[in-house]
Amino acid sequence: MLAPTMIYYTIYLKHLYNGTGYIDMALENEELLKDYLQFLDLGMKAHRRYQVCNPPSIRGKPGAFAINLSDIAAIAITLPVD
């Protein structure tokens, strides 16, 4: 079985006062980016959870991540180097 693709997201949020203004997430696919682009183009809001990748040493069911797309100021993605 192939391991899921891991995409590193840096998500800049409006009104996030944690000293940096962004959060870093490792998600299994590019669905969040696609949903955010649809939100920007068409104003469509997605109502779904995004699968978080487990660190390689952790086994078991991965967690989920949910976010309000209108709270996002910007997204940057980094693909892992093979």
Backbone as CSV, one residue per row, in Angstrom:
resi,resn,N_x,N_y,N_z,CA_x,CA_y,CA_z,C_x,C_y,C_z
1,MET,0.830,-1.173,0.000,0.000,0.000,0.000,0.879,1.243,0.000
2,LEU,0.574,2.198,-0.858,1.344,3.422,-0.946,0.963,4.377,0.180
3,ALA,1.948,5.103,0.672,1.673,6.111,1.694,0.954,7.294,1.064
4,PRO,0.073,7.941,1.782,-0.631,9.092,1.218,0.337,10.233,0.952
5,THR,0.002,11.056,-0.008,0.794,12.222,-0.313,0.662,13.196,0.845
6,MET,1.769,13.819,1.192,1.753,14.787,2.277,2.083,16.156,1.704
7,ILE,1.242,17.134,1.989,1.468,18.498,1.544,1.530,19.378,2.788
8,TYR,2.583,20.171,2.875,2.750,21.078,4.008,2.094,22.413,3.683
9,TYR,1.174,22.831,4.522,0.459,24.088,4.360,0.927,25.080,5.416
10,THR,1.157,26.314,5.003,1.288,27.435,5.922,0.054,28.280,5.676
11,ILE,-0.795,28.395,6.676,-2.082,29.061,6.535,-2.053,30.343,7.368
12,TYR,-2.120,31.470,6.673,-2.152,32.773,7.330,-3.614,33.114,7.615
13,LEU,-3.901,33.407,8.882,-5.283,33.629,9.296,-5.493,35.069,9.754
14,LYS,-6.656,35.594,9.413,-7.053,36.908,9.913,-7.335,36.776,11.408
15,HIS,-6.930,37.747,12.168,-7.230,37.819,13.600,-6.647,36.652,14.398
16,LEU,-5.510,36.127,13.962,-4.821,35.092,14.735,-3.669,35.769,15.463
17,TYR,-3.761,35.811,16.762,-2.774,36.541,17.555,-1.908,35.558,18.329
18,ASN,-1.114,34.796,17.592,-0.219,33.835,18.227,1.243,34.241,18.087
19,GLY,1.502,35.475,17.694,2.873,35.947,17.528,3.370,35.842,16.095
20,THR,2.756,34.967,15.283,3.197,34.807,13.895,2.094,35.105,12.889
21,GLY,0.848,34.825,13.242,-0.272,35.046,12.330,-0.546,33.877,11.407
22,TYR,0.181,32.773,11.581,-0.041,31.613,10.726,0.049,30.326,11.527
23,ILE,-0.472,29.251,10.906,-0.324,27.910,11.451,0.246,27.017,10.357
24,ASP,0.972,26.000,10.736,1.515,25.019,9.799,0.778,23.706,9.977
25,MET,0.386,23.095,8.861,-0.333,21.824,8.887,0.244,20.915,7.812
26,ALA,0.267,19.627,8.064,0.614,18.627,7.055,-0.663,17.855,6.754
27,LEU,-1.208,18.067,5.558,-2.448,17.409,5.161,-2.160,16.382,4.078
28,GLU,-3.082,15.447,3.903,-2.857,14.329,2.993,-3.031,14.667,1.516
29,ASN,-3.690,15.788,1.195,-3.914,16.100,-0.213,-4.096,17.603,-0.397
30,GLU,-4.422,18.001,-1.605,-4.537,19.422,-1.937,-5.973,19.924,-1.891
31,GLU,-6.874,19.199,-1.255,-8.281,19.586,-1.214,-8.504,20.955,-0.562
32,LEU,-7.773,21.257,0.494,-7.930,22.561,1.142,-7.569,23.684,0.169
33,LEU,-6.497,23.527,-0.564,-6.096,24.540,-1.543,-7.150,24.692,-2.635
34,LYS,-7.673,23.590,-3.141,-8.724,23.640,-4.172,-9.975,24.327,-3.640
35,ASP,-10.367,23.976,-2.418,-11.547,24.602,-1.825,-11.342,26.094,-1.605
36,TYR,-10.142,26.486,-1.185,-9.862,27.899,-0.958,-9.885,28.677,-2.278
37,LEU,-9.346,28.091,-3.343,-9.390,28.760,-4.649,-10.821,28.911,-5.148
38,GLN,-11.662,27.910,-4.937,-13.082,28.022,-5.281,-13.756,29.109,-4.463
39,PHE,-13.394,29.187,-3.200,-13.954,30.225,-2.342,-13.581,31.614,-2.860
40,LEU,-12.313,31.783,-3.268,-11.878,33.076,-3.794,-12.560,33.409,-5.116
41,ASP,-12.690,32.428,-5.999,-13.265,32.664,-7.329,-14.782,32.793,-7.309
42,LEU,-15.438,31.912,-6.579,-16.892,31.820,-6.660,-17.624,32.126,-5.360
43,GLY,-16.880,32.268,-4.287,-17.525,32.493,-2.996,-18.135,31.234,-2.404
44,MET,-17.768,30.060,-2.950,-18.314,28.790,-2.451,-17.547,28.361,-1.206
45,LYS,-18.275,28.064,-0.144,-17.654,27.614,1.091,-17.773,26.107,1.206
46,ALA,-16.664,25.475,1.457,-16.665,24.023,1.639,-17.047,23.699,3.074
47,HIS,-17.764,22.615,3.246,-18.141,22.151,4.570,-17.615,20.735,4.721
48,ARG,-16.321,20.636,4.902,-15.723,19.312,5.072,-14.489,19.403,5.964
49,ARG,-14.091,18.261,6.399,-12.872,18.159,7.201,-11.742,17.731,6.284
50,TYR,-10.530,18.088,6.673,-9.345,17.738,5.904,-8.489,16.808,6.752
51,GLN,-8.030,15.728,6.131,-7.276,14.688,6.831,-5.857,15.166,7.126
52,VAL,-5.465,15.101,8.393,-4.120,15.473,8.830,-3.217,14.252,8.708
53,CYS,-1.982,14.460,8.279,-1.024,13.359,8.189,-0.424,13.078,9.557
54,ASN,-0.303,11.797,9.879,0.398,11.392,11.093,1.896,11.465,10.860
55,PRO,2.669,11.793,11.890,4.126,11.676,11.765,4.482,10.222,11.462
56,PRO,5.605,9.971,10.793,5.948,8.593,10.408,6.004,7.602,11.563
57,SER,6.331,8.040,12.759,6.451,7.110,13.884,5.110,6.807,14.560
58,ILE,4.055,7.497,14.185,2.748,7.322,14.808,1.867,6.439,13.934
59,ARG,1.289,5.416,14.530,0.370,4.538,13.812,-1.043,4.826,14.285
60,GLY,-2.001,4.429,13.497,-3.386,4.619,13.883,-4.082,5.592,12.950
61,LYS,-5.316,5.840,13.261,-6.138,6.706,12.436,-5.686,8.159,12.586
62,PRO,-5.459,8.858,11.465,-5.036,10.257,11.558,-6.193,11.153,11.993
63,GLY,-5.847,12.330,12.440,-6.845,13.291,12.879,-7.427,14.070,11.718
64,ALA,-8.298,15.011,12.046,-8.939,15.847,11.037,-8.752,17.311,11.423
65,PHE,-8.841,18.169,10.429,-8.646,19.598,10.597,-9.801,20.306,9.907
66,ALA,-10.402,21.276,10.579,-11.488,22.059,9.982,-11.172,23.531,10.151
67,ILE,-11.545,24.333,9.145,-11.255,25.763,9.189,-12.341,26.518,8.434
68,ASN,-12.630,27.724,8.866,-13.555,28.590,8.168,-12.776,29.281,7.049
69,LEU,-13.136,29.021,5.802,-12.372,29.550,4.668,-12.344,31.069,4.639
70,SER,-13.352,31.731,5.180,-13.359,33.192,5.166,-12.364,33.783,6.167
71,ASP,-11.820,32.980,7.075,-10.806,33.450,8.021,-9.395,33.369,7.458
72,ILE,-9.233,32.751,6.298,-7.904,32.591,5.699,-7.530,33.856,4.939
73,ALA,-6.330,34.374,5.209,-5.810,35.531,4.480,-4.960,35.060,3.294
74,ALA,-4.212,33.962,3.464,-3.363,33.426,2.399,-2.964,32.002,2.762
75,ILE,-2.598,31.250,1.733,-2.100,29.880,1.912,-0.820,29.721,1.099
76,ALA,0.182,29.110,1.710,1.391,28.716,0.992,1.538,27.214,1.171
77,ILE,1.926,26.516,0.102,2.108,25.062,0.198,3.530,24.694,-0.158
78,THR,3.976,23.601,0.438,5.290,23.044,0.141,5.110,21.550,-0.061
79,LEU,5.558,21.048,-1.187,5.511,19.616,-1.445,6.781,18.982,-0.896
80,PRO,6.680,17.814,-0.301,7.889,17.159,0.243,8.818,16.737,-0.899
81,VAL,10.097,16.788,-0.591,11.119,16.380,-1.559,11.307,14.882,-1.455
82,ASP,11.280,14.202,-2.592,11.461,12.742,-2.589,12.908,12.372,-2.527
